[in-house]
Amino acid sequence: MAKKIVILNGSPRRNGNTAALVQAFTEGAESAGNTATEFFLSSMDIHGCKGCFGGQSGRECPCVQRDDMARIYPEVKTCDVIVLATPLYYWNMSGQLRTAIDRLFALEEGDENLLRGHGRASVLLMAAEGHGFEDVAAYYDHLMERLRWKNLGHVLSGGNMNVGDIQGKPEIQQAYDLGRSIH
């Protein structure tokens, strides 16, 4: 059965190395009959969580803030797989991705929890100049445990100093294969 995939792309570069991983993953996923919707977070107006606990999961836009997260919430509510795609920034995910993840909390507030569990799965795609993925991978694994999402895997590609350095690396094929494996 086809899966609905949401990709949260936290890279500031539309054509960078993270984008190449996302493209390969998407091609693989769509070749397996899945649908993928990508949100390029850097071009969206998304504000940081206020920690107000005012969210209501049952509302069309569960957060009290009115910004571009309103486009993401309905897709996340009905998806099967969430892909977190980001460059490695200061040994962590990009701020763009972390902000969106924080804001997903509104889906847990109010009427019912629409974020945790629900048979969801997730993937982590990362590109970096260096190779220090350990902290992010540990955070991601912890997040998957807390959200009760199935961890479908990581594709972590280091040594990408310049835009395009990832081309021809085995991680491109790994991202494609990971996307293709989703059924």
Contact map, one row per residue, 1 for C-alpha under 8 A:
111000000000000000000000000000000000000000000000000000000000000000000000000000000000000000000000000000000000000000000000000000000000000000000000000000000000000000000000000000000000001
111100000000000000000000000000011110000000000000000000000000000000000000000000000000000000000000000000000000000000000000000000000000000000000000000000000000000000000000000000000000001
111110000000000000000000000000001110000000000000000000000000000000000000000000111000000000000000000000000000000000000000000000000000000000000000000000000000000000000000000000000000011
011111000000000000000000000000000111000000000000000000000000000000000000000001111000000000000000000000000000000000000000000000000000000000000000000000000000000000000000000000000000000
001111100000000000000000000000000111100000000000000000000000000000000000000000111110000000000000000000000000000000000000000000000000000000000000000000000000000000000000000000000000000
000111110000000000000000000000000001111000000000000000000000000000000000001100101110000000000000000000000000000000000000000000000000000000000000000000000000000000000000000000000000000
000011111000000000000100000000000001111000000000000000000000000000000000000000000111100000000000000000000000000000000000000000000000000000000000000000000000000000000000000000000000000
000001111100000000000000000000000000011110000000000000000000000000000000000000000111100000000000100000000000000000000000000000000000000000000000000000000000000000000000000000000000000
000000111110000001100100000000000000011110000000000000000000000000000000000000000001110000000000100000000000000000000000000000000000000000000000000000000000000000000000000000000000000
000000011111000000000000000000000000000111000000000000000000000000000000000000000001111000001111100000000000000000000000000000000000000000000000000000000000000000000000000000000000000
000000001111110101100000000000000000000111000000000000000000000000000000000000000000111000000101100000000000000000000000000000000000000000000000000000000000000000000000000000000000000
000000000111110000000000000000000000000011100000000000000000000000000000000000000000000000000000000000000000000000000000000000000000000000000000000000000000000000000000000000000000000
000000000011111100100000000000000000000000000000000000000000000000000000000000000000000000000000000000000000000000000000000000000000000000000000000000000000000000000000000000000000000
000000000011111100100000000000000000000100000000000000000000000000000000000000000000000000000000000000000000000000000000000000000000000000000000000000000000000000000000000000000000000
000000000000111111110000000000000000000000000000000000000000000000000000000000000000000000000000000000000000000000000000000000000000000000000000000000000000000000100000000000000000000
000000000010111111110000000000000000000000000000000000000000000000000000000000000000000000000000000000000000000000000000000000000000000000000000000000000000000000110000000000000000000
000000000000001111111000000000000000000000000000000000000000000000000000000000000000001000000000000000000000000000000000000000100000000000000000000000000000000100111110000000000000000
000000001010001111111100000000000000000000000000000000000000000000000000000000000000111000000000000000000000000000000000000011100000000000000000000000000000000000000000000000000000000
000000001010111111111110000000000000000000000000000000000000000000000000000000000000000000000000000000000000000000000000000000000000000000000000000000000000000000000000000000000000000
000000000000001111111111000000000000000000000000000000000000000000000000000000000000000000000000000000000000000000000000000000000000000000000000000000000000000000000110000100000000000
000000000000000011111111100000000000000000000000000000000000000000000000000000000000000000000000000000000000000000000000000011100000000000000000000000000000000000000000001100110000000
000000101000000001111111110000000000000000000000000000000000000000000000000000000000100000000000000000000000000000000000000010000000000000000000000000000000000000000000000000100000000
000000000000000000111111111000000000000000000000000000000000000000000000000000000000000000000000000000000000000000000000000000000000000000000000000000000000000000000000000000000000000
000000000000000000011111111100000000000000000000000000000000000000000000000000000000000000000000000000000000000000000000000000000000000000000000000000000000000000000000000110110010000
000000000000000000001111111110000000000000000000000000000000000000000000000000000000000000000000000000000000000000000000000000000000000000000000000000000000000000000000000100111111000
000000000000000000000111111111000001000000000000000000000000000000000000000000000000000000000000000000000000000000000000000000000000000000000000000000000000000000000000000000010010000
000000000000000000000011111111100000000000000000000000000000000000000000000000000000000000000000000000000000000000000000000000000000000000000000000000000000000000000000000000010011000
000000000000000000000001111111110000000000000000000000000000000000000000000000000000000000000000000000000000000000000000000000000000000000000000000000000000000000000000000000111111100
000000000000000000000000111111111111000000000000000000000000000000000000000000000000000000000000000000000000000000000000000000000000000000000000000000000000000000000000000000010111110
000000000000000000000000011111111111000000000000000000000000000000000000000000000000000000000000000000000000000000000000000000000000000000000000000000000000000000000000000000000011000
000000000000000000000000001111111100000000000000000000000000000000000000000000000000000000000000000000000000000000000000000000000000000000000000000000000000000000000000000000000001000
010000000000000000000000000111111100000000000000000000000000000000000000000000000000000000000000000000000000000000000000000000000000000000000000000000000000000000000000000000000011111
011000000000000000000000000011111110000000000000000000000000000000000000000000000000000000000000000000000000000000000000000000000000000000000000000000000000000000000000000000000000000
011110000000000000000000000011111111000000000000000000000000000000000000000000000000000000000000000000000000000000000000000000000000000000000000000000000000000000000000000000000000011
011110000000000000000000000011001111100000000000000000000000000000000000000000000000000000000000000000000000000000000000000000000000000000000000000000000000000000000000000000000000000
000111100000000000000000010011000111110000000000000000000000000000000000000000000000000000000000000000000000000000000000000000000000000000000000000000000000000000000000000000000000000
000011100000000000000000000000000011111000000000000000000000000000000000000000000000000000000000000000000000000000000000000000000000000000000000000000000000000000000000000000000000000
000001111000000000000000000000000001111100000000000000000000000000000000000000000000000000000000000000000000000000000000000000000000000000000000000000000000000000000000000000000000000
000001111000000000000000000000000000111110000000000000000000000000000001000000000000000000000000000000000000000000000000000000000000000000000000000000000000000000000000000000000000000
000000011110010000000000000000000000011111110000000000000000000000000000000000000000000000000000000000000000000000000000000000000000000000000000000000000000000000000000000000000000000
000000011111000000000000000000000000001111111100000000000000000000000000000000000000000000000001100100000000000000000000000000000000000000000000000000000000000000000000000000000000000
000000000111000000000000000000000000000111110000000000000000000000000000000000000000000000000001000000000000000000000000000000000000000000000000000000000000000000000000000000000000000
000000000001000000000000000000000000000111111000000000000000000000000000000000000000000000000000000000000000000000000000000000000000000000000000000000000000000000000000000000000000000
000000000000000000000000000000000000000111111100000000000000000000010000000000000000000000000000000000000000000000000000000000000000000000000000000000000000000000000000000000000000000
000000000000000000000000000000000000000010111110000000000000000000111000000000000000000000000000000000000000000000000000000000000000000000000000000000000000000000000000000000000000000
000000000000000000000000000000000000000010011111000000000000000000111000000000000000000000000000001100000000000000000000000000000000000000000000000000000000000000000000000000000000000
000000000000000000000000000000000000000000001111100000000000000010100000000000000000000000000000001000000000000000000000000000000000000000000000000000000000000000000000000000000000000
000000000000000000000000000000000000000000000111110000000000000000000000000000000000000000000000001101100000000000000000000000000000000000000000000000000000000000000000000000000000000
000000000000000000000000000000000000000000000011111100000000000000000000000000000000000000000000001001100000000000000000000000000000000000000000000000000000000000000000000000000000000
000000000000000000000000000000000000000000000001111100000000000000000000000000000000000000000000000000000000000000000000000000000000000000000000000000000000000000000000000000000000000
000000000000000000000000000000000000000000000000111110000000000000000000000000000000000000000000000000000000000000000000000000000000000000000000000000000000000000000000000000000000000
000000000000000000000000000000000000000000000000111111100000000000000000000000000000000000000000000000000000000000000000000000000000000000000000000000000000000000000000000000000000000
000000000000000000000000000000000000000000000000001111100000000000000000000000000000000000000000000000000100100000000000000000000000000000000000000000000000000000000000000000000000000
000000000000000000000000000000000000000000000000000111110000001100000000000000000000000000000000000000000100100000000000000000000000000000000000000000000000000000000000000000000000000
000000000000000000000000000000000000000000000000000111111000011100000000000000000000000000000000000000000111110000000000000000000000000000000000000000000000000000000000000000000000000
000000000000000000000000000000000000000000000000000001111110011000000000000000000000000000000000000000000111111000000000000000000000000000000000000000000000000000000000000000000000000
000000000000000000000000000000000000000000000000000000111111111000000000000000000000000000000000000000000111111111000000000000000000000000000000000000000000000000000000000000000000000
000000000000000000000000000000000000000000000000000000011111010000000000000000000000000000000000000000000000011100000000000000000000000000000000000000000000000000000000000000000000000
000000000000000000000000000000000000000000000000000000011111110000000000000000000000000000000000000000000000000000000000000000000000000000000000000000000000000000000000000000000000000
000000000000000000000000000000000000000000000000000000001111110000000100110000000000000000000000000000000000000000000000000000000000000000000000000000000000000000000000000000000000000
000000000000000000000000000000000000000000000000000000001011111101000100110000000000000000000000000000000000000000000000000000000000000000000000000000000000000000000000000000000000000
000000000000000000000000000000000000000000000000000000111111111100000000100000000000000000000000000000000110000000000000000000000000000000000000000000000000000000000000000000000000000
000000000000000000000000000000000000000000000000000001111000111111000000000000000000000000000000000000100110000000000000000000000000000000000000000000000000000000000000000000000000000
000000000000000000000000000000000000000000000000000001100000111111000000000000000000000000000000000000000000000000000000000000000000000000000000000000000000000000000000000000000000000
000000000000000000000000000000000000000000000010000000000000001111100000000000000000000000000000000000000000000000000000000000000000000000000000000000000000000000000000000000000000000
000000000000000000000000000000000000000000000000000000000000101111111100000000000000000000000000000000000000000000000000000000000000000000000000000000000000000000000000000000000000000
000000000000000000000000000000000000000000001110000000000000000011111100000000000000000000000000000000000000000000000000000000000000000000000000000000000000000000000000000000000000000
000000000000000000000000000000000000000000011100000000000000000001111111000000000000000000000000000000000000000000000000000000000000000000000000000000000000000000000000000000000000000
000000000000000000000000000000000000000000001100000000000000000001111111100000000000000000000000000100100000000000000000000000000000000000000000000000000000000000000000000000000000000
000000000000000000000000000000000000000000000000000000000001100001111111110000000000000000000000000000000000000000000000000000000000000000000000000000000000000000000000000000000000000
000000000000000000000000000000000000000000000000000000000000000000011111111000000000000000000000000000000000000000000000000000000000000000000000000000000000000000000000000000000000000
000000000000000000000000000000000000001000000000000000000000000000011111111100000000000000000000000000000000000000000000000000000000000000000000000000000000000000000000000000000000000
000000000000000000000000000000000000000000000000000000000001110000001111111110000000000000000000000000010010000000000000000000000000000000000000000000000000000000000000000000000000000
000000000000000000000000000000000000000000000000000000000001100000000111111111000000000000000000000000000000000000000000000000000000000000000000000000000000000000000000000000000000000
000001000000000000000000000000000000000000000000000000000000000000000011111111100000000000000000000000000000000000000000000000000000000000000000000000000000000000000000000000000000000
000001000000000000000000000000000000000000000000000000000000000000000001111111100100000000000000000000000000000000000000000000000000000000000000000000000000000000000000000000000000000
000000000000000000000000000000000000000000000000000000000000000000000000111111100000000000000000000000000010000001100000000000000000000000000000000000000000000000000000000000000000000
000100000000000000000000000000000000000000000000000000000000000000000000011111110000000000000000000000000000000000000000000000000000000000000000000000000000000000000000000000000000000
001111000000000000000000000000000000000000000000000000000000000000000000001111111100000000000000000000000000000000000001000000000000000000000000000000000000000000000000000000000000000
001110000000000000000000000000000000000000000000000000000000000000000000000001111100000000000000000000000000000000000011100000000000000000000000000000000000000000000000000000000000000
001111000000000000000000000000000000000000000000000000000000000000000000000000111110000000000000000000000000000000000001111000000000000000000000000000000000000000000000000000000000000
000011110000000000000000000000000000000000000000000000000000000000000000000100111111000000000000000000000000000000000001111000000000000000000000000000000000000000000000000000000000000
000011110000000000000000000000000000000000000000000000000000000000000000000000001111100000000000000000000000000000000000011110000000000000000000000000000000000000000000000000000000000
000000111100000000000000000000000000000000000000000000000000000000000000000000000111110000000000100000000000000000000000011110000000000000000000000000000000000000000000000000000000000
000000111110000001000100000000000000000000000000000000000000000000000000000000000011111000000000100000000000000000000000000111000000000000000000000000000000000000000000000000000000000
000000001110000001000000000000000000000000000000000000000000000000000000000000000001111100001100100000000000000000000000000011100000000000000000000000000000000000000000000000000000000
000000000110000011000000000000000000000000000000000000000000000000000000000000000000111110001100000000000000000000000000000001110000000000000000000000000000000000000000000000000000000
000000000000000000000000000000000000000000000000000000000000000000000000000000000000011111111100000000000000000000000000000001111000100000000000000000000000000000000000000000000000000
000000000000000000000000000000000000000000000000000000000000000000000000000000000000001111111100000000000000000000000000000000010000000000000000000000000000000000000000000000000000000
000000000000000000000000000000000000000000000000000000000000000000000000000000000000000111110000000000000000000000000000000000000000000000000000000000000000000000000000000000000000000
000000000000000000000000000000000000000000000000000000000000000000000000000000000000000111111000000000000000000000000000000000000001101100000000000000000000000000000000000000000000000
000000000000000000000000000000000000000000000000000000000000000000000000000000000000000111111100000000000000000000000000000000000000101100000000000000000000000000000000000000000000000
000000000100000000000000000000000000000000000000000000000000000000000000000000000000011110111110110000000000000000000000000000000000000100000000000000000000000000000000000000000000000
000000000110000000000000000000000000000000000000000000000000000000000000000000000000011110011111110000000000000000000000000000000000000000000000000000000000000000000000000000000000000
000000000100000000000000000000000000000000000000000000000000000000000000000000000000000000001111111000000000000000000000000000000000000000000000000000000000000000000000000000000000000
000000000110000000000000000000000000000011000000000000000000000000000000000000000000000000000111111100000000000000000000000000000000000000000000000000000000000000000000000000000000000
000000011110000000000000000000000000000010000000000000000000000000000000000000000001110000001111111110000000000000000000000000000000000000000000000000000000000000000000000000000000000
000000000000000000000000000000000000000000000000000000000000000000000000000000000000000000001111111111000000000000000000000000000000000000000000000000000000000000000000000000000000000
000000000000000000000000000000000000000000000111100000000000000000000000000000000000000000000011111111100000000000000000000000000000000000000000000000000000000000000000000000000000000
000000000000000000000000000000000000000010000101000000000000000000001000000000000000000000000001111111110000000000000000000000000000000000000000000000000000000000000000000000000000000
000000000000000000000000000000000000000000000000000000000000000000000000000000000000000000000000111111111000000000000000000000000000000000000000000000000000000000000000000000000000000
000000000000000000000000000000000000000000000001100000000000000000000000000000000000000000000000011111111000000000000000000000000000000000000000000000000000000000000000000000000000000
000000000000000000000000000000000000000000000001100000000000001000001000000000000000000000000000001111111100000000000000000000000000000000000000000000000000000000000000000000000000000
000000000000000000000000000000000000000000000000000000000000000000000000100000000000000000000000000111111111000000100000000000000000000000000000000000000000000000000000000000000000000
000000000000000000000000000000000000000000000000000000000000000000000000000000000000000000000000000011111111100000100000000000000000000000000000000000000000000000000000000000000000000
000000000000000000000000000000000000000000000000000011111000011000000000000000000000000000000000000000111111100000000000000000000000000000000000000000000000000000000000000000000000000
000000000000000000000000000000000000000000000000000000111000011000000000100010000000000000000000000000011111100011100000000000000000000000000000000000000000000000000000000000000000000
000000000000000000000000000000000000000000000000000000111000000000000000000000000000000000000000000000011111110111110000000000000000000000000000000000000000000000000000000000000000000
000000000000000000000000000000000000000000000000000011111000000000000000000000000000000000000000000000001111111110000000000000000000000000000000000000000000000000000000000000000000000
000000000000000000000000000000000000000000000000000000111100000000000000000000000000000000000000000000000001111110000000000000000000000000000000000000000000000000000000000000000000000
000000000000000000000000000000000000000000000000000000011100000000000000000000000000000000000000000000000000111110000000000000000000000000000000000000000000000000000000000000000000000
000000000000000000000000000000000000000000000000000000001100000000000000000000000000000000000000000000000001111111000000000000000000000000000000000000000000000000000000000000000000000
000000000000000000000000000000000000000000000000000000001000000000000000000000000000000000000000000000000011111111110000000000000000000000000000000000000000000000000000000000000000000
000000000000000000000000000000000000000000000000000000001000000000000000000010000000000000000000000000000011000111110100000000000000000000000000000000000000000000000000000000000000000
000000000000000000000000000000000000000000000000000000000000000000000000000010000000000000000000000000011011000011111100000000000000000000000000001000000000000000000000000000000000000
000000000000000000000000000000000000000000000000000000000000000000000000000000000000000000000000000000000001000011111100000000000000000000000000011110000000000000000000000000000000000
000000000000000000000000000000000000000000000000000000000000000000000000000000000000000000000000000000000000000000111111000000000000000000000000001110000000000000000000000000000000000
000000000000000000000000000000000000000000000000000000000000000000000000000000000000000000000000000000000000000001111111000000000000000000000000000010000000000000000000000000000000000
000000000000000000000000000000000000000000000000000000000000000000000000000000010000000000000000000000000000000000001111100000000000000000000000000011000000000000000000000000000000000
000000000000000000000000000000000000000000000000000000000000000000000000000000111100000000000000000000000000000000001111110000000000000000000000000111000000000000000000000000000000000
000000000000000000000000000000000000000000000000000000000000000000000000000000011100000000000000000000000000000000000011111000000000000000000000000011110000000000000000000000000000000
000000000000000000000000000000000000000000000000000000000000000000000000000000001111000000000000000000000000000000000001111100000000000000000001000011111000000000000000000000000000000
000000000000000000000000000000000000000000000000000000000000000000000000000000001111000000000000000000000000000000000000111110000000000000000000000000111100000000000000000000000000000
000000000000000000000000000000000000000000000000000000000000000000000000000000000011100000000000000000000000000000000000011111000000000000010000000000001111000000000000000000000000000
000000000000000001001100000000000000000000000000000000000000000000000000000000000011110000000000000000000000000000000000001111100000000000000000000000000111000000000000000000100000000
000000000000000001001000000000000000000000000000000000000000000000000000000000000000111100000000000000000000000000000000000111110000000000000000000000000111100000000000000000000000000
000000000000000011001000000000000000000000000000000000000000000000000000000000000000011100000000000000000000000000000000000011111000000000000000000000000001110100000100000000000000000
000000000000000000000000000000000000000000000000000000000000000000000000000000000000001110000000000000000000000000000000000001111110000000000000000000000000111110000000000000000000000
000000000000000000000000000000000000000000000000000000000000000000000000000000000000000100000000000000000000000000000000000000111110000000000000000000000000011111000000000000000000000
000000000000000000000000000000000000000000000000000000000000000000000000000000000000000000000000000000000000000000000000000000011111000000000000000000000000011110000000000000000000000
000000000000000000000000000000000000000000000000000000000000000000000000000000000000000000000000000000000000000000000000000000011111100000000000000000000000111000000000000000000000000
000000000000000000000000000000000000000000000000000000000000000000000000000000000000000000100000000000000000000000000000000000000111111000000000000000000000000000000000000000000000000
000000000000000000000000000000000000000000000000000000000000000000000000000000000000000100110000000000000000000000000000000000000011111110000000000000000001000000000000000000000000000
000000000000000000000000000000000000000000000000000000000000000000000000000000000000000000000000000000000000000000000000000000000001111111000000000000000000000000000000000000000000000
000000000000000000000000000000000000000000000000000000000000000000000000000000000000000000110000000000000000000000000000000000000001111111100000000000000000000000000000000000000000000
000000000000000000000000000000000000000000000000000000000000000000000000000000000000000000111000000000000000000000000000000000000000111111110000000000000000000000000000000000000000000
000000000000000000000000000000000000000000000000000000000000000000000000000000000000000000000000000000000000000000000000000000000000111111111000000000000100000000000000000000000000000
000000000000000000000000000000000000000000000000000000000000000000000000000000000000000000000000000000000000000000000000000000000000011111111100000000000000000000000000000000000000000
000000000000000000000000000000000000000000000000000000000000000000000000000000000000000000000000000000000000000000000000000000000000001111111110000000000000000000000000000000000000000
000000000000000000000000000000000000000000000000000000000000000000000000000000000000000000000000000000000000000000000000000100000000000111111111000000000000000000000000000000000000000
000000000000000000000000000000000000000000000000000000000000000000000000000000000000000000000000000000000000000000000000000000000000000011111111100000100000000000000000000000000000000
000000000000000000000000000000000000000000000000000000000000000000000000000000000000000000000000000000000000000000000000000000000000000001111111110000000000000000000000000000000000000
000000000000000000000000000000000000000000000000000000000000000000000000000000000000000000000000000000000000000000000000000000000000000000111111111000000000000000000000000000000000000
000000000000000000000000000000000000000000000000000000000000000000000000000000000000000000000000000000000000000000000000010000000000000000011111111111100000000000000000000000000000000
000000000000000000000000000000000000000000000000000000000000000000000000000000000000000000000000000000000000000000000000000000000000000000001111111110000000000000000000000000000000000
000000000000000000000000000000000000000000000000000000000000000000000000000000000000000000000000000000000000000000010000000000000000000000000111111110000000000000000000000000000000000
000000000000000000000000000000000000000000000000000000000000000000000000000000000000000000000000000000000000000000111000000000000000000000000011111110000000000000000000000000000000000
000000000000000000000000000000000000000000000000000000000000000000000000000000000000000000000000000000000000000000011001000000000000000000000001111111000000000000000000000000000000000
000000000000000000000000000000000000000000000000000000000000000000000000000000000000000000000000000000000000000000011111110000000000000000000001111111100000000000000000000000000000000
000000000000000000000000000000000000000000000000000000000000000000000000000000000000000000000000000000000000000000000011110000000000000000000001000111110000000000000000000000000000000
000000000000000000000000000000000000000000000000000000000000000000000000000000000000000000000000000000000000000000000000111000000000000000001001000011111000000000000000000000000000000
000000000000000000000000000000000000000000000000000000000000000000000000000000000000000000000000000000000000000000000000111000000000000000000000000001111100000000000000000000000100000
000000000000000000000000000000000000000000000000000000000000000000000000000000000000000000000000000000000000000000000000011100000000000000000000000000111110000000000000000000000100000
000000000000000000000000000000000000000000000000000000000000000000000000000000000000000000000000000000000000000000000000001111000000000010000000000000011111000000000000000000000000000
000000000000000000000000000000000000000000000000000000000000000000000000000000000000000000000000000000000000000000000000000111000000000000000000000000001111100000000000001001100000000
000000000000000000000000000000000000000000000000000000000000000000000000000000000000000000000000000000000000000000000000000111100000100000000000000000000111110000000000001000000000000
000000000000000000000000000000000000000000000000000000000000000000000000000000000000000000000000000000000000000000000000000001110010000000000000000000000011111100000100001000000000000
000000000000000000000000000000000000000000000000000000000000000000000000000000000000000000000000000000000000000000000000000000111110000000000000000000000001111100000000000000000000000
000000000000000000000000000000000000000000000000000000000000000000000000000000000000000000000000000000000000000000000000000000011110000000000000000000000000111110001000000000000000000
000000000000000010000000000000000000000000000000000000000000000000000000000000000000000000000000000000000000000000000000000000111100000000000000000000000000111111111100000000000000000
000000000000000000000000000000000000000000000000000000000000000000000000000000000000000000000000000000000000000000000000000000011100000000000000000000000000001111101000000000000000000
000000000000000000000000000000000000000000000000000000000000000000000000000000000000000000000000000000000000000000000000000000001000000000000000000000000000000111111000000000000000000
000000000000001110000000000000000000000000000000000000000000000000000000000000000000000000000000000000000000000000000000000000000000000000000000000000000000000111111100000000000000000
000000000000000110000000000000000000000000000000000000000000000000000000000000000000000000000000000000000000000000000000000000000000000000000000000000000000000101111110000000000000000
000000000000000010000000000000000000000000000000000000000000000000000000000000000000000000000000000000000000000000000000000000000000000000000000000000000000001111111110000000000000000
000000000000000010010000000000000000000000000000000000000000000000000000000000000000000000000000000000000000000000000000000000100000000000000000000000000000100100111111101100000000000
000000000000000010010000000000000000000000000000000000000000000000000000000000000000000000000000000000000000000000000000000000000000000000000000000000000000000000011111100100000000000
000000000000000000000000000000000000000000000000000000000000000000000000000000000000000000000000000000000000000000000000000000000000000000000000000000000000000000000111110100000000000
000000000000000000000000000000000000000000000000000000000000000000000000000000000000000000000000000000000000000000000000000000000000000000000000000000000000000000000111111110000000000
000000000000000000000000000000000000000000000000000000000000000000000000000000000000000000000000000000000000000000000000000000000000000000000000000000000000000000000001111111000000000
000000000000000000001000000000000000000000000000000000000000000000000000000000000000000000000000000000000000000000000000000000000000000000000000000000000011100000000100111111100000000
000000000000000000011001100000000000000000000000000000000000000000000000000000000000000000000000000000000000000000000000000000000000000000000000000000000000000000000111111111110000000
000000000000000000000001000000000000000000000000000000000000000000000000000000000000000000000000000000000000000000000000000000000000000000000000000000000000000000000000111111111000000
000000000000000000000000000000000000000000000000000000000000000000000000000000000000000000000000000000000000000000000000000000000000000000000000000000000010000000000000011111111100000
000000000000000000001101100100000000000000000000000000000000000000000000000000000000000000000000000000000000000000000000000010000000000000000000000000000010000000000000001111111110000
000000000000000000001001111110000000000000000000000000000000000000000000000000000000000000000000000000000000000000000000000000000000000000000000000000000000000000000000000111111111000
000000000000000000000000100100000000000000000000000000000000000000000000000000000000000000000000000000000000000000000000000000000000000000000000000000000000000000000000000011111111100
000000000000000000000000100110000000000000000000000000000000000000000000000000000000000000000000000000000000000000000000000000000000000000000000000000011000000000000000000001111111110
000000000000000000000001111111010000000000000000000000000000000000000000000000000000000000000000000000000000000000000000000000000000000000000000000000000000000000000000000000111111110
000000000000000000000000101111110000000000000000000000000000000000000000000000000000000000000000000000000000000000000000000000000000000000000000000000000000000000000000000000011111111
000000000000000000000000000110010000000000000000000000000000000000000000000000000000000000000000000000000000000000000000000000000000000000000000000000000000000000000000000000001111111
001000000000000000000000000010010100000000000000000000000000000000000000000000000000000000000000000000000000000000000000000000000000000000000000000000000000000000000000000000000111111
111000000000000000000000000000010100000000000000000000000000000000000000000000000000000000000000000000000000000000000000000000000000000000000000000000000000000000000000000000000001111
